[in-house]
Amino acid sequence: MIRRLLTVTALAATVIASTVTAADAGRRRVDLELPQPRPDGISRAQIFDSAIPDRSVYQGRVPFVWGAYPLDAQPSDVVPSRYLPSIRDNSPDRPLAWYQANHPDWIMYQADQVTPVIQSGSSPIVTLNVADPAVREFYFTNLVLPNIQAGYKWIALDNVVPWNWTSAAGHFNSAGTWVQQYAGLDDPAYATVYLDWLTWLRNRLNTYDVGLAGNISPLGVNTFQRTQSAAAVQIVDLWLHEGGFTRGRDININDDEWAQTFALYRSVVQSKPVVTVGMTTTTHLVDASQQQVDWVIANYLLVREPRTMLTLCGRFEYGVWLDRPELDVNLGTPTAAPAQDGTGAWYRDYQLGRTLVNPSSTLPAVHTLPTGTWTDTHGVAHTGQVTLQPNSGIVLTRS
C-alpha cells in the first residue's frame, strides 16, 4: 500500500514538472471572468442548457455553463461559455464541398490520400490543417471572433485530444501535391502541432480577456498520450474532463488509471477552474446505481478545491436540468489534503465530515474512523471501522 501511495505522489510531481514550462510560455496577465463556485458543499456546472426553460434553478448551485445558449438567457451570476469544436469547422455554411471549392489545401486526409478527415453526421464537419497559420486566422476570425463580439467571455473547446485520434496523415498543397505530415496515432509531430495550436488559440483569446475552456478527455491509454493530455490541461484556462472517474464503463475507473487521473486532478485544481463530469453508465441519471452516484460524489470531494465543479448526469445526458438529493450534501470546506490509509482507502477530512474512496478493482479496504458516530448520505450510521468494497466511495457526516 505504501508503494501505491508513492507512485501517485511521484506521478503528480512529474505531471507538474513536465507541463508548467510549456503552459506558461508566452503567457500574459489577463483579466478573466472566472466562475465563482460556492466554498462549501457541491458546486455544479451545467453541460449545455438549451432545454432548460427556467435557469433560475442555477441560483447558488451553478456558476459555469459549458455551451450556454442563448447568452441573454443566462443569470448574472453565471459564467457562460460558447461551444466550438477543436480543429474542425462546424458552420453549416461551410461543409466539405465548400472547402473543396474554396480551400482544398486546408482539408486533412487519411493515409490513403483519398478520405477526408471528417466528423460524420447530417453534414460532414471538416477537420482543418491547424499547422497552417492561415487556417488558424480563418478559424479565429470566422468561428471565435463573432462569439467574442456577441459577449461571450469563454470559449468551450470540445475534443481537445493532443494525439492523432482522427488518423490524419496530411493534406494537398495549393498545387495539388501531397504533403505528408503525420504517421500513426502517437506521432510526436502531431502532438507538437496540436499543443502549439492550443497555446496560440489561448493566447489570442486572452488578448480579449476571454478564457479558453477545454474538454480534455480521454486522457489516453499510454505514457505518451497521458503526457500530452497533461500538457494540454496546463495550457487551457479551465479544464473540463468529460471522463471524470466513470465514463463509458460498466464499472468505475480503478487501479493505475484511477491513480494517474487523481494525480492529474490534484496537479491543477488549485491553479485553475476544473469541471469533472460524473457520467454514469446508464442513459439516464435516474436509473444509475446508488453505488456509482456515491462513487462520483466521493471522488469529487476527494479532489476538489475552491474552483472545482461537478456535473452529475447519465451517459451524455446533456442540455437538461438534473438533480439528486446527494448533490445537496454539505461537509463544509476541506480541512486537509487527500491522504491514503494503510489499507488502500483514500480519505479527506472536511469541517463536518469525511469522504472515502477505494480505487482498487479487486481488494476491499477497511478504514478506521475517528472516535464518534458517522452517518452516510443514506442515513446509515458508522462507528469504529467502515469497509469499502472495490470501486466504491462513501461520504460521511460527523454526527
C-alpha positions, 0 to 999 in steps of 0.5 A: 500500500505504501508503494501505491501511495508513492507512485501517485505522489511521484506521478503528480510531481512529474505531471507538474514538472513536465507541463508548467514550462510549456503552459506558461510560455508566452503567457500574459496577465489577463483579466478573466471572468472566472466562475465563482463556485460556492466554498462549501458543499457541491458546486455544479456546472451545467453541460449545455442548457438549451432545454432548460426553460427556467435557469433560475434553478442555477441560483447558488448551485451553478456558476459555469455553463459549458455551451450556454445558449442563448447568452441573454438567457443566462443569470448574472451570476453565471459564467457562460461559455460558447461551444466550438469544436477543436480543429474542425469547422462546424458552420453549416455554411461551410461543409466539405464541398465548400472547402473543396471549392474554396480551400482544398489545401486546408482539408486533412486526409487519411493515409490513403490520400483519398478520405477526408478527415471528417466528423460524420453526421447530417453534414460532414464537419471538416477537420482543418490543417491547424499547422497552417497559420492561415487556417488558424486566422480563418478559424479565429476570425470566422468561428471565435471572433463573432462569439467574442463580439456577441459577449461571450467571455469563454470559449468551450473547446470540445475534443481537445485530444493532443494525439492523432485520434482522427488518423490524419496523415496530411493534406494537398498543397495549393498545387495539388501535391501531397504533403505528408505530415503525420504517421500513426496515432502517437506521432510526436509531430502531431502532438507538437502541432496540436499543443502549439495550436492550443497555446496560440488559440489561448493566447489570442483569446486572452488578448480579449480577456476571454478564457479558453475552456477545454474538454480534455478527455480521454486522457489516453491509454499510454505514457505518451498520450497521458503526457500530452493530455497533461500538457494540454490541461496546463495550457487551457484556462479551465479544464473540463474532463468529460471522463471524470472517474466513470465514463463509458464503463460498466464499472468505475475507473480503478487501479493505475488509471484511477491513480494517474487521473487523481494525480492529474486532478490534484496537479491543477485544481488549485491553479485553475477552474476544473469541471469533472463530469460524473457520467454514469453508465446508464442513459439516464441519471435516474436509473444509475446505481446508488453505488456509482452516484456515491462513487462520483460524489466521493471522488469529487470531494476527494479532489476538489478545491475552491474552483472545482465543479461537478456535473452529475448526469447519465451517459451524455445526458446533456442540455437538461436540468438534473438533480439528486438529493446527494448533490445537496450534501454539505461537509463544509470546506476541506480541512486537509489534503487527500491522504491514503490509509494503510489499507488502500482507502483514500480519505479527506477530512472536511469541517463536518465530515469525511469522504472515502474512496477505494480505487482498487478493482479487486481488494476491499479496504477497511478504514478506521474512523475517528472516535464518534458516530458517522452517518452516510448520505443514506442515513446509515450510521458508522462507528469504529471501522467502515469497509469499502468494497472495490470501486466504491466511495462513501461520504460521511457526516460527523454526527 
